[in-house]
Amino acid sequence: MKISVIGTGYVGLIQSVGLSEFGYNVVGIDIDESKIKQLNRGECPLYEEGVEELLNKHVGKNLRFTTSYDEIKDSDVIFLCVGTPQDEEGNADLRFIYSATESIRKKLDGNYKVIVIKSTVPIGTNRKIKEMLKDCNVDVVSNPEFLREGLALNDFLNPDRIVLGFENLNNPRPIEIMKEAYSYFSDKNVPFIITDWESSELIKYAANSFLATKISFINELSKLADVVGGDIKTISRAMGFDERIGNKFLNAGIGYGGSCFPKDVKALIKQFENNNIEPKLIRATDEVNEEQIYWFLNKIKKYYNNLNGKTFAILGLAFKPNTDDLRESRGIKLIELLLEEGAIVKCFDYVEKARENTINRYKFDKSKAFYGYNLYLFEDIYKTVENVDGIIITTEYSNLNEEDWNKIGNLVRNKVVFDGRNILDKNKIKNLGFKYFGVGRN
Ligand SMILES: NC(=O)c1ccc[n+]([C@@H]2O[C@H](COP(=O)([O-])OP(=O)(O)OC[C@H]3O[C@@H](n4cnc5c(N)ncnc54)[C@H](O)[C@@H]3O)[C@@H](O)[C@H]2O)c1
């Protein structure tokens, strides 16, 4: 089976290397020339465990990358994995999806193909794509992706389920082709959900928004715990033992970020509104998330009275551990809020590519900065904390507990930690003489 993958970002690149590992001939297509050159050299443009190894195993053999859509002519299946970011009003911006569809349409030559939409798209998009391709010999299949950044390859190889949405469930041809393409998963007894386009599209938004709602629920509760006194970590742990609730996505913190939850929640709200239905719960999920970082910032402000001229160490730039993705990162957001308050920020992330992305974002050359030269980046956690008035944890790095907090205590100007991810062993930190402020946990 020959396969094309359009878009070689987090989803498309994992799909490309994963399918080449299954033995298929795969061509990855992207409009970003420099990314394509990098990939053909076997260099992985993003930080994701195991991907560079698989890339090097297959590139130049059964996997190659190009900017030319000509290559789709030989493919049996074409996966569309381009970005669907948020537009100015909060809708999913479908520009990239439609322009990629148009590029495919121009190259179709009458031979039958299955076009698979892996990008997260609002309800009705698969139908619209089929409409754009109505004169072509194709079937359009919805196949939303559920991988988690930081664990992407593992999630690709071990999915909880495969969701496939079809135009007509009585038409066996695209169903059989998808089952063949994904036979690796059926051999592993991964459940297949075979459904219609609309259900498949909505499943993806429902899953992400539900997880986001769990996070916003515990974040809202953390505010009450903050005020009345209570430890939200103990509360969520106790809740999580109830298997109807479960312990995942129940850690209070400074809010969810990343390339999916914020935009998918907002896009679902828009889909409700576009259909004249009030999205009460999902809107609240979004609002709680937007406010959470200000609740935390206020805690910091209350402690210092005035942040102007104060120096902080921000530990964590990526939106979550083991990724380089800064999109909607709460750490980045907090840096910008602190700089607006006149603070000096020294920042750090364990992932080198996350640090590189931060340098590129602010266009500073390591120790120069923007906002009046008040932002500094370090490769070493101990240099980051030197002479700071407070340490702020913004990414959920559990290995922070393994750092030498005695040494950190000797380096800082003021022994205060604001743990925005409730990740530290607070008793250990307090016993070392630090003041500790978590989220719903002091
Ligand atoms: N990142 C995740 O964890 C994740 C998980 C599940 C689903 N998704 C969804 O998958 C989709 C892709 O997300 P991503 O994070 O991989 O995006 P990304 O921004 O990392 O990558 C998108 C890629 O598409 C390329 N592209 C844009 N227009 C193109 C075109 N016309 N032709 C060819 N290439 C084009 C871009 O150059 C880029 O390399 C989104 O809809 C997202 O919501 C993402």
PDBQT file of the ligand as one rigid body, heavy atoms in Angstrom, charges set to zero:
ROOT
HETATM    1  N1  LIG A 501      -0.330  18.334  18.163  1.00  0.00    +0.000 N 
HETATM    2  C1  LIG A 501      -1.119  17.456  18.750  1.00  0.00    +0.000 C 
HETATM    3  O1  LIG A 501      -0.832  16.965  19.834  1.00  0.00    +0.000 OA
HETATM    4  C2  LIG A 501      -2.390  17.008  18.084  1.00  0.00    +0.000 A 
HETATM    5  C3  LIG A 501      -3.080  15.883  18.597  1.00  0.00    +0.000 A 
HETATM    6  C4  LIG A 501      -4.257  15.490  17.982  1.00  0.00    +0.000 A 
HETATM    7  C5  LIG A 501      -4.774  16.199  16.918  1.00  0.00    +0.000 A 
HETATM    8  N2  LIG A 501      -4.097  17.298  16.454  1.00  0.00    +0.000 N 
HETATM    9  C6  LIG A 501      -4.659  18.010  15.300  1.00  0.00    +0.000 C 
HETATM   10  O2  LIG A 501      -3.908  17.624  14.152  1.00  0.00    +0.000 OA
HETATM   11  C7  LIG A 501      -3.763  18.728  13.258  1.00  0.00    +0.000 C 
HETATM   12  C8  LIG A 501      -2.288  19.031  13.025  1.00  0.00    +0.000 C 
HETATM   13  O3  LIG A 501      -1.709  19.431  14.254  1.00  0.00    +0.000 OA
HETATM   14  P1  LIG A 501      -0.119  19.576  14.430  1.00  0.00    +0.000 P 
HETATM   15  O4  LIG A 501       0.108  19.911  15.863  1.00  0.00    +0.000 OA
HETATM   16  O5  LIG A 501       0.545  18.411  13.806  1.00  0.00    +0.000 OA
HETATM   17  O6  LIG A 501       0.117  20.886  13.529  1.00  0.00    +0.000 OA
HETATM   18  P2  LIG A 501       1.515  21.554  13.157  1.00  0.00    +0.000 P 
HETATM   19  O7  LIG A 501       1.268  22.990  13.123  1.00  0.00    +0.000 OA
HETATM   20  O8  LIG A 501       2.600  20.999  14.028  1.00  0.00    +0.000 OA
HETATM   21  O9  LIG A 501       1.810  21.020  11.686  1.00  0.00    +0.000 OA
HETATM   22  C9  LIG A 501       1.038  21.345  10.572  1.00  0.00    +0.000 C 
HETATM   23  C10 LIG A 501       1.913  21.199   9.334  1.00  0.00    +0.000 C 
HETATM   24  O10 LIG A 501       1.090  21.364   8.164  1.00  0.00    +0.000 OA
HETATM   25  C11 LIG A 501       1.874  22.070   7.199  1.00  0.00    +0.000 C 
HETATM   26  N3  LIG A 501       0.974  22.651   6.200  1.00  0.00    +0.000 N 
HETATM   27  C12 LIG A 501       0.155  23.725   6.312  1.00  0.00    +0.000 A 
HETATM   28  N4  LIG A 501      -0.512  23.911   5.172  1.00  0.00    +0.000 NA
HETATM   29  C13 LIG A 501      -0.130  22.940   4.314  1.00  0.00    +0.000 A 
HETATM   30  C14 LIG A 501      -0.477  22.592   2.989  1.00  0.00    +0.000 A 
HETATM   31  N5  LIG A 501      -1.388  23.294   2.308  1.00  0.00    +0.000 N 
HETATM   32  N6  LIG A 501       0.120  21.530   2.412  1.00  0.00    +0.000 NA
HETATM   33  C15 LIG A 501       1.034  20.806   3.093  1.00  0.00    +0.000 A 
HETATM   34  N7  LIG A 501       1.417  21.089   4.362  1.00  0.00    +0.000 NA
HETATM   35  C16 LIG A 501       0.834  22.134   4.969  1.00  0.00    +0.000 A 
HETATM   36  C17 LIG A 501       2.642  23.071   8.035  1.00  0.00    +0.000 C 
HETATM   37  O11 LIG A 501       3.764  23.577   7.314  1.00  0.00    +0.000 OA
HETATM   38  C18 LIG A 501       3.026  22.236   9.243  1.00  0.00    +0.000 C 
HETATM   39  O12 LIG A 501       4.271  21.584   9.063  1.00  0.00    +0.000 OA
HETATM   40  C19 LIG A 501      -4.540  19.884  13.906  1.00  0.00    +0.000 C 
HETATM   41  O13 LIG A 501      -5.847  19.882  13.399  1.00  0.00    +0.000 OA
HETATM   42  C20 LIG A 501      -4.545  19.512  15.374  1.00  0.00    +0.000 C 
HETATM   43  O14 LIG A 501      -5.647  20.069  16.050  1.00  0.00    +0.000 OA
HETATM   44  C21 LIG A 501      -2.913  17.703  17.004  1.00  0.00    +0.000 A 
ENDROOT
TORSDOF 0
